[in-house]
Amino acid sequence: MNKLGIDQDALIQQFADATARQGETLRKAVNEATLQALQGRELTLKNIKAVIKSVTEAASTGAAQNPMGAEAVEPLLAKAFDGMDGALRQAVEANRRALQQLVTQGVDLQESQIKKAVDDLEKMEDAFFSTVAKASQGAAESMQTPWAQVLDTMKLKGTGTGADATASIAQLTAQTQAALRDSRRLGLKAAKTLMDSYAALASGVLIGMSEALGQPAAAPAAKRGARKD
């Protein structure tokens, strides 16, 4: 278990031993590992990138050891990408709900801290692609072509993470405009107080979402990650 709460050895072994028919099993394993790691820390873009990097490295290492060969494991890497995408979609939704709570209380999207949170939400898909690409470049040479093909396919197709982020931003913008029309706008000091706890709030929302779905929730980390990228 590494410092992010990810059992990399278990993931490596799963990818090393997987057959062509076990792609869905791998997707679920990656999704659960990614989600539990995200639950254990504040939902900052920096922490999200660190989790995606760790999961990608484990999948790459295991796939490189798989006796089926590079061409045959490409579909398994695609399932790994799908598993991470599913977890990030929940992270996007948690951020949306946390921001929605702040907007409902009158925080303006143009306040510097909340604007950064929205900007990070907008950057989520690009960060996802760039982190996987960078992590895969450090993998065994045999894995670089399969990963490149997976990424090319997903860039054309688009991710659920990107689609959800775009929809969330549009919804939050509309809600802010409605709040301003209703004169529900907090003062700068009150808004800053709320935003100081934003990343922790989003993390708590993610844990609550998982518990509601009957998924195992990770225990909160003893030490939270940094708030800045």
C-alpha positions as CSV (number, residue, x, y, z in Angstrom):
1,M,0.0,0.0,0.0
2,N,1.6,3.3,-1.1
3,K,1.2,6.7,0.5
4,L,-1.8,7.4,-1.6
5,G,-3.6,4.4,-0.2
6,I,-3.3,2.3,-3.4
7,D,-2.3,-1.3,-3.3
8,Q,0.0,-1.1,-6.4
9,D,1.3,-4.6,-5.9
10,A,-2.3,-6.0,-6.1
11,L,-3.1,-4.1,-9.3
12,I,0.2,-5.1,-10.9
13,Q,-0.5,-8.7,-10.2
14,Q,-4.0,-8.5,-11.6
15,F,-2.8,-7.0,-14.8
16,A,0.1,-9.5,-15.1
17,D,-2.3,-12.4,-14.7
18,A,-5.3,-11.1,-16.6
19,T,-6.7,-12.9,-19.7
20,A,-8.4,-11.2,-22.6
21,R,-11.8,-12.0,-21.0
22,Q,-11.0,-10.3,-17.7
23,G,-11.1,-6.7,-18.9
24,E,-14.3,-5.9,-17.0
25,T,-12.8,-7.3,-13.8
26,L,-9.8,-5.0,-14.3
27,R,-12.0,-2.0,-15.0
28,K,-13.8,-2.5,-11.7
29,A,-10.6,-3.1,-9.8
30,V,-9.1,0.1,-11.2
31,N,-12.2,2.1,-10.5
32,E,-12.4,1.0,-6.9
33,A,-8.7,1.6,-6.3
34,T,-8.8,5.1,-7.8
35,L,-12.0,6.0,-6.0
36,Q,-10.8,4.9,-2.6
37,A,-7.5,6.8,-3.1
38,L,-9.4,9.9,-4.0
39,Q,-11.6,9.5,-0.9
40,G,-8.6,9.6,1.3
41,R,-7.6,13.2,0.5
42,E,-8.8,16.6,-0.5
43,L,-10.1,16.8,-4.0
44,T,-7.5,19.2,-5.4
45,L,-6.2,18.8,-9.0
46,K,-2.7,18.1,-7.6
47,N,-4.0,15.1,-5.5
48,I,-6.1,13.8,-8.4
49,K,-3.1,13.8,-10.7
50,A,-1.0,11.9,-8.2
51,V,-3.7,9.2,-7.9
52,I,-4.0,8.8,-11.7
53,K,-0.3,8.6,-12.0
54,S,0.0,5.9,-9.4
55,V,-2.8,3.8,-10.9
56,T,-1.4,4.2,-14.5
57,E,2.0,3.1,-13.4
58,A,0.7,0.0,-11.7
59,A,-1.4,-1.0,-14.7
60,S,1.6,-0.4,-17.0
61,T,3.9,-2.5,-14.9
62,G,1.5,-5.4,-14.6
63,A,0.5,-5.3,-18.3
64,A,4.2,-5.4,-19.3
65,Q,4.6,-8.7,-17.4
66,N,1.5,-10.2,-19.0
67,P,2.5,-13.2,-21.2
68,M,-0.1,-12.3,-23.8
69,G,2.1,-9.5,-25.2
70,A,1.7,-5.8,-25.9
71,E,-0.9,-6.0,-28.6
72,A,-3.2,-8.3,-26.6
73,V,-3.0,-6.2,-23.5
74,E,-4.1,-3.0,-25.2
75,P,-7.8,-3.7,-24.5
76,L,-6.9,-4.3,-20.8
77,L,-5.2,-0.8,-20.7
78,A,-8.3,0.6,-22.3
79,K,-10.3,-0.9,-19.4
80,A,-7.9,0.6,-16.9
81,F,-8.5,4.0,-18.5
82,D,-12.3,3.5,-18.3
83,G,-12.0,2.6,-14.6
84,M,-10.1,5.8,-13.9
85,D,-12.6,7.8,-15.9
86,G,-15.5,6.3,-13.9
87,A,-13.8,7.4,-10.6
88,L,-13.0,10.8,-11.9
89,R,-16.7,11.3,-13.0
90,Q,-17.6,10.8,-9.3
91,A,-14.9,13.3,-8.4
92,V,-16.4,15.8,-10.8
93,E,-19.9,15.2,-9.4
94,A,-18.5,15.7,-5.8
95,N,-16.9,19.0,-6.8
96,R,-20.1,20.1,-8.5
97,R,-22.2,19.4,-5.5
98,A,-19.7,21.1,-3.2
99,L,-19.7,24.2,-5.5
100,Q,-23.4,24.1,-5.7
101,Q,-23.7,24.3,-1.9
102,L,-21.5,27.4,-2.0
103,V,-23.4,29.0,-4.8
104,T,-26.7,28.4,-3.0
105,Q,-25.3,30.3,-0.1
106,G,-24.4,33.2,-2.3
107,V,-20.8,32.7,-3.2
108,D,-20.0,34.3,-6.6
109,L,-18.2,32.1,-9.2
110,Q,-15.9,35.1,-9.9
111,E,-14.5,35.1,-6.3
112,S,-10.8,34.1,-6.8
113,Q,-10.8,30.9,-4.8
114,I,-14.1,29.6,-6.3
115,K,-13.0,30.6,-9.8
116,K,-9.9,28.5,-9.3
117,A,-12.1,25.5,-8.3
118,V,-14.2,25.9,-11.4
119,D,-11.1,26.3,-13.6
120,D,-9.7,23.1,-12.1
121,L,-13.0,21.4,-12.9
122,E,-12.7,22.6,-16.5
123,K,-9.1,21.3,-16.7
124,M,-10.0,17.8,-15.3
125,E,-10.1,16.0,-18.7
126,D,-6.9,17.6,-20.0
127,A,-5.2,16.8,-16.7
128,F,-6.4,13.2,-17.0
129,F,-5.0,12.7,-20.4
130,S,-1.7,14.5,-19.7
131,T,-1.1,12.5,-16.5
132,V,-1.8,9.1,-18.1
133,A,0.4,10.1,-21.1
134,K,3.3,11.2,-18.9
135,A,3.1,8.2,-16.6
136,S,2.9,5.8,-19.6
137,Q,6.1,7.3,-21.0
138,G,8.0,6.1,-18.0
139,A,6.6,2.5,-18.5
140,A,8.3,-0.3,-20.3
141,E,8.9,0.5,-23.9
142,S,6.5,-2.3,-25.0
143,M,3.6,-0.5,-23.2
144,Q,4.1,2.9,-24.8
145,T,2.5,2.1,-28.1
146,P,-0.5,0.4,-26.6
147,W,-1.0,3.3,-24.3
148,A,-0.6,5.8,-27.1
149,Q,-3.3,4.0,-29.1
150,V,-5.7,4.0,-26.1
151,L,-5.2,7.7,-25.5
152,D,-5.7,8.5,-29.2
153,T,-8.9,6.6,-29.3
154,M,-10.2,8.2,-26.1
155,K,-9.3,11.7,-27.3
156,L,-11.5,11.1,-30.4
157,K,-14.3,9.6,-28.3
158,G,-14.1,12.0,-25.4
159,T,-14.3,11.0,-21.7
160,G,-17.2,11.0,-19.3
161,T,-15.1,13.2,-17.1
162,G,-14.9,15.9,-19.7
163,A,-18.6,15.8,-20.6
164,D,-19.6,15.8,-16.9
165,A,-17.3,18.7,-16.2
166,T,-18.7,20.8,-19.0
167,A,-22.3,20.2,-18.0
168,S,-21.4,21.0,-14.3
169,I,-19.9,24.3,-15.2
170,A,-22.8,25.3,-17.3
171,Q,-25.2,24.4,-14.5
172,L,-23.2,26.3,-11.8
173,T,-23.0,29.4,-14.0
174,A,-26.8,29.4,-14.5
175,Q,-27.3,29.0,-10.7
176,T,-24.9,31.8,-9.9
177,Q,-26.8,34.2,-12.3
178,A,-30.0,33.2,-10.6
179,A,-28.5,33.8,-7.1
180,L,-27.3,37.2,-8.2
181,R,-30.7,38.2,-9.5
182,D,-32.1,37.2,-6.1
183,S,-29.4,39.3,-4.4
184,R,-28.1,36.3,-2.6
185,R,-24.5,37.2,-2.6
186,L,-22.1,36.8,0.3
187,G,-19.6,39.4,1.4
188,L,-15.9,38.8,0.6
189,K,-15.0,37.7,4.1
190,A,-17.8,35.2,4.4
191,A,-17.1,33.8,0.9
192,K,-13.4,33.4,1.7
193,T,-14.3,31.5,4.9
194,L,-16.4,29.0,3.0
195,M,-13.9,28.6,0.2
196,D,-11.1,27.9,2.7
197,S,-12.8,24.6,3.4
198,Y,-13.9,23.8,-0.2
199,A,-11.4,21.0,-1.0
200,A,-12.3,19.2,2.2
201,L,-16.0,19.7,1.6
202,A,-15.7,18.2,-1.9
203,S,-13.8,15.2,-0.4
204,G,-16.6,14.7,2.2
205,V,-19.2,14.8,-0.6
206,L,-17.4,12.1,-2.5
207,I,-17.3,9.9,0.6
208,G,-21.0,10.5,1.1
209,M,-21.8,9.6,-2.5
210,S,-19.9,6.3,-2.2
211,E,-21.6,5.4,1.0
212,A,-25.0,6.1,-0.6
213,L,-24.1,3.8,-3.4
214,G,-23.0,1.1,-1.0
215,Q,-19.4,1.3,-2.1
216,P,-16.5,1.1,0.5
217,A,-15.3,4.5,1.6
218,A,-11.7,5.1,2.5
219,A,-10.9,6.5,5.9
220,P,-9.9,10.2,5.7
221,A,-6.2,10.7,5.5
222,A,-4.5,11.8,8.7
223,K,-2.8,14.5,6.8
224,R,-4.6,16.3,4.0
225,G,-2.8,17.1,0.7
226,A,-1.8,20.6,-0.4
227,R,-4.5,22.8,-1.7
228,K,-2.4,24.4,-4.5
229,D,-1.1,22.8,-7.7
